[in-house]
Amino acid sequence: MADYELAQINIARFRLPADHVANRDFMAALDGVNAIAEASDGFVWRLTGEGNDATDVAVTDDPLVIPNMSVWRDLDALAAFVYRQPEHLSIMRRRKEWFDHIAVYQVLWWVPAGHRPTVAEGMARLAMLEAIGAGPEAFTFKQPFAAPDGTPALPVQDECA
């Protein structure tokens, strides 16, 4: 068993309220994509709110900002889901229909195995990445860092464009 697991948070800001008809396809896809994530090799945990997703979890004072936070065995497992899972890719390729552009919207970091990060922890890592750039405490797929136990991490190309 590894000493560390990979945590990630990504945020998005809806252009219109989540329940607006323009967001119907995104909202309708959440349960299915979340079920695929949970069944994926290397999945460990994901944040949920009152429902089966985290769209009701507040991360800022802006009610249009929603989080997605999860923990995975390693970078390869997360990258396989994010960049090679067809249902996830089909939704992510349409993200500009539903969400405003956010310059720094995702961050990765290593956590001790068994640790489940809080939203505050995730937002702090996102702020760290935005303030000082990628480093061992807050990084990206394109600029990954090895886990403290030496588990390597190779860069991943974004295939969602």
Buried (B, 14 or more C-beta within 10 A) or exposed (E): EEEBBBBBBBBBBBBEEBEEEEBEEBBEBBEEBBEBBEEBEBBBBBBBBEEEBBBEBEBEEEEBBBBBBBBBBBBBBBBBBBBEBEEBBEBBEBEEEBBEEBEBBBBBBBBEBEBBBEBEBBBBBBEBBBEEEBEEBBBBBEEBBBBEEEBEBEEBEEEEE
